[in-house]
Amino acid sequence: MTPDASADLELVRAAQLLESDPAAAARRAAGILAGSPGHPEAHLLLAAAHRKLGDPAAAATVLETLTRTRPDSALLQLELGRAYAAGGRCGEALAALRRAVALDAGIADGWRDLAAQLFAAGETAEGDAAYAHYERLARDPPALADARVALAANRLEAAEAMLLRWLEQVPHDVVALRMLANIASRRDDEAEAERRLTECLEHAPGYAGARYDLAQLLDVQHRSSEVLPLVERLLAVDPRNIDYLSLKAQALRLLGSSHQAVALMEQAVADHPGEDRGWVRYGHLLREVGEQARAIEVYRRALQVRPGSGPAYSSLANLKTFRFSASDRAAMQEQLSRSAPRSADRIHLEFALGKALEDEGQFEASFQHYSRGNELHRATIRHDPDAVTAQLERTKSVYTQGFFAARSEWGGERADPIFIVGMPRSGSTLLEQILATHSQVEGTRELTDIPTLALQLRSGPNVGEPAQYPRAVAALGRREIEGLAARYLSRTQIYRPAGKPRFVDKMLGNFSHVGFIQLMFPRAAIIDARRHPLGCGFSCYKQLFGRGINFSYDLEELGRYYRDYVGHMEHFDAVLPGRVYRVHYERLVDDPEGELRGLLDYCGLPFEERCLRFYENPRIVQTISSEQVRQPLYSESIDQWRNYEPWLARLKETLGDLVQRYPVAPPAARGSTSDRGR
C-alpha cells in the first residue's frame, strides 16, 4: 500500500471518530499530517476536531492557512464558516458560508448553516431562501428513510421508535422532529404536534415544510390570527405557492374577511389555472359569500382541469339545492371505475353519487354508495367510542348538584355569548342564522375557544392527557374561573366587529363542556339544538365532513355517540333544571314564530319579526348548510330518513328507546338571561 493510500485509509477511520470522540480524531489527523504534511483532508479533519473540542480559534488558524492554497474548495469554506461562527466571528462566518454555496450550489449543509447565520443576523427573508435551498437538496439518511416508509404504511409505533432512536444520535434533527409531529397529528394529539413543530422552527427557522405544517395545524384549531404571520413568512419566499395562498385565504375567511379571501383565491387560480385544488377552494369561498352560481361554475372548472376530482363532485353535492344531470351521474360512474380502490377521490365520488341518486329517488343504490363512502373514510380516521363514553362519564361525575351548589355565587354577570350545542345536522346553523338576524346579536362562526381553554386545563403527569379534564376544573378557585371567562371574552372579541351586545358561539361539541360554561357564564344562554335521532343520524351519515366528526362514518358508532350526547344533556337537565333551552328542529319548522318567541324570551331578547325572515340576512355562513339557511323554512327534509329506513337497522338498534322517546323536552327554562344563574 502506498503512503498516500495508507493515509487515506487512516483518514476514513479518523473521520468515523469525529462525532463520538473528537479528541481521538484530532490525534489521528495529526498523525496523518506527520507523515503527509500537505494532506488537505487531514487538515480539514483536524480543524473540525478542534471546533468540536471547543477551540474554534485553532480550527480557524488551520483553515486560513489551507485556503491560501485551496481557495476554490467549498468544503473548506464551509468548515471555515463553522469555525468563525463557533468563535463568534459572525460577519466572517457569513462571508465564508456565502463563498461555500457560491462555489458549490449543491452543498446542502452549506445552505443550512448559511440560513442559521442569516437568521442570527436578522436577515429573515434571505435566511428563509437559503433554508429553502437546503430543503431541496437534503436527503434522508437511511434511518429516516426507513421511518418514512413506516409512516407511509401507517405503522406509527414503528416509525416513532425509529425516530426516537435517531434523535438519540442526532439531537434536534428537524426532519425527524417534523415526522414525529406528523405522528402526533395522526393521533389527534395536537398539543404534542405543535410542540414538535415549534421545536423544529427553533432549530431551523427557515424550514418551510415545518412552518407550513404548523400553520395547517393551527388552522384546524381555527387559530387564524396565529396562522397569518406563519403564512406571510412562507409567501415572502414563495409568493405564488398555491397551498400557501389557499391557507392565507382560509385564515382571512375565518377572521371575517371572506371577500378579501375570495379576491386572493381569484388571483391564485389565475396564476395556477391547472390546479384543480385551487378551483375547489375558490368555489368554497364563493359558496359561503352567497355566490352559488359562480361557485358551480368554478367547481365545473375544477372538473375540466381534472375530470376525476372527487372533491369537486362532492362540493357540488354539498350545494344542497343543486341537482346532478344524467351526464354528471354517468361521468361520476366512469371516474369511479377508474379511481384507485381506497383513494381520496373515490371516497368523495361515493358520497357525491349517493346524493345524485337520492335526488333521483334511487334510494337503495344511493345508500350503497353512501355506505361504501363511509366504510372507506372510516378506515382513514381514528375514533374510539369507548374513550368518548368514558370521558363523558368522567365529566358527569365532576359536575354534580353538589358541585354547582358549592359554587352558586361564582361566575360573572356577563351574558354576551349565546351557546348553541348539540349534534351536527340538527338545525343548528338555522338557529344561528335566526339569532344573528336579531338587531342585538352578532353571528360569528364555529368558535374553538371553549375547547381550547379546556385543553389548556388538561394537566397531570402526561401533558395533554384527556383524562385530566374536567377533574382539573374542580381544583380551580373562583378568581381563576372568572379569569378564564375574561380570557374567553377577550379571545372572541376579534369575531365581533359590529360590537353588538350578544354573539352566537355555535360549537356543537361544547355539549361536553356545559358544566364548564355554566361555571364561567351562569347568565349566558345555552341552547341544545335537537333533531329526531334517525333524521339527525342519517343526515350525518350521508355527509362527508371536513374534519372532526369522526363518529359519523359507522351507523353503530353514530347511534352510540347520539346516545352519549342525549345522556349527557339529560344529566345537566337533572343537576341544573331548566338551565339549557332545547329547540326541536321539527317544532321550529312547524311553528317558527311560536318557537322563536320562546327562544328569544329565554335569551332575554325582545321579539323581532325580521328574525322570521332570516333567509334575507346577507351574512356569510361558513358551514355546509349555507344554501339552506338562505331559503325560507321547508319541511321536506324532516322525514327524508324514512326513504332509507330499510337499511338503518344498526342505527335504530343502537339508538334503542331514544327513537320512541323523541322529542324529550327538558324541565321548564328558568326565566330569561336577566334572572338566570343565581
Buried (B, 14 or more C-beta within 10 A) or exposed (E): EEEEEEBBEBBEEBBEBBEEBBEBBBBBBBBBBEEBEEBBBBBBBBBBBBBBBEBBEBBBBBBEEBBEEBEEBBBBBBBBBBBBBBBEBEEBBBBBBBBBBEBBEEBBBBBBBBBBBBBBBEBBEBBBBBBBBBBEBBEEBEBBEBBBEBBEEEBBEBBBEBBEEBBEEBEEBBBBBBBBBBBBBBEBBBBBBBBBBEBBBEBBBBBBBBBBBBBBBBBBBBBBEBBBEBBEBBBEBBEEBBBBBBBBBBBBBBBBBBEBBBBBBBBBBEEBEEBBBBBBBBBBBBBBBBBBEBBBEBBBBBBEBBBBBBBBBBBBBBBBEBEBEEEBBEBBEEBBEEBEEEBBBBBBBBBBBBBBBBBBEBBEBBBBBBBBBBEBBBEEBEBEBEEBBEBBEBBBEBBBEEBBEEBEEBBBEBBBBBBBBBBBBBBBBBBBBBBBBBEBBBBBBBBBBBBBBBBBBBBEEEEBEBEBBBBBBEEBEEEEBBEBBEBBBEBBEEBBEEEBEBBBBBBBBBBBBBBBBBBBBBBBBBBBBBBBBBBBBBBBBBBBBEEBBBBBBBBEBBBBBBBBBBBBBEBBBEBBBBBBBBBBBBBBBEEBEEBBEBBBBBBBBEEBEEBBEBBEBEBBBBBBBBBBBBEEBEEEBBEBBEBBBEBBEBBBEBBEEBBEEBEEEBEEBBEBBEEBBE
